[in-house]
Amino acid sequence: MILCECGDDIKGDTFKDYIKTSINPSTATIGHTKCGYIFDFLDGRRPKKYSSRKELKILAMQYARKHDLDNKSIEKFLIEVDRLKSSGQLTDHEIITKALSNP
């Protein structure tokens, strides 16, 4: 799962682009079609969005609906998202990923 800066899971909604990186002046990469954000995976600059608690819960709920989670799973997922958000300075991507992996 790749979570974009716009807050959406890109899930195949990408385009191909070329960017300058530390290794090569023309490196192939992808961009998100919805918002146009271009990812630089080579230099380790992944999107690091830090949303408010409300924005993160909205994002988590959208993710849960897209992946057809049942009500009990959604409840556990949202509680875990809230717990992880309270615990420190994790990015939105890290919180969503860890919340999904904790049953």
N, C-alpha and C positions, 0 to 999 in steps of 0.2 A: 504494500500500500504506500502510495506517495501522496502526502497531503500538501497541497499547494499553498502559497502565500495568501490566496484569496479565500482559503478555508474549505475548499472542495477537494474531494478525493479525485485525482485525475483519471483513473481507471480507463485508460485507452483513448482518452479525449486529448490527443497530442498532435503536434506537428514537428517535423524535423527541421533543425536549424544548425548553423555553424557559428561557434564563438571562439574568441581568443582565450587560451588558457596558458598556464605557466609552462606547459610542455610543447604546445603547438599553436601557431597563429590561426589555424583553422581546424577546430575540433568539432566533430559531430555531436549533437546533443538533441534534447527534445524541449518543446515548450508546451504550455497548457493552452489549448485552443480557446477556452472560455475567457481567460483574462489576459493571455499573452505573456505570462511569466516564463522566462527561459531558465532552465536548470543547468547548473554547473556542477556536475557530479565529480569531475576529475579533480578539481582543487578542493573538494570537500565542503563546498558551500551549499549545503542543503537548506531548504526553506526553514526558518526558525520563527514561527509565529507564536506570539504570546498573547492570547486573547484574554478578555475579562472572563470571569466565572460564567456570566450569563451567555456571552458569545460562544464559549466553549461548550456549554450544555446544549445550545441550539445546534451547533455543529455535530455534537455527539448524537443528538436525536435524529438529525438528517441522515447521518451515517447508519444509525440503527434501522431507520425506515427503508433506506436503499438496500440493506442487506437482509430484510425481512426477519428481523429478530422477533421472537415472541415477547409478550408483555413481561414475563418473569425475567427473561434475559435482559430486556431493556432496563428494567428496574435495577438489576445488579450492575449492569454496565454504567448507568448514570451515577450510582452510588460510588462506584470505583473511580469514575472520572472526577467526581467531587473530592474524593479522598486524595487522589494523586495531585489535583490542582492545589489543595491545601498544604501538601507536604513539601513543596519547594519550587524551584525554578525550572521545571521541565517544560519543554516546548509542547505545543498542541499535538504534534505528531507523536511525540514520546508518550504523552498521556493517553491518547486514543489507542495506540498500539499496546501499551501495557494493560490498559483497562480491558481490552479484548482478550488478552492472553490469560488474565486472571478470571477463572470461572466463578 
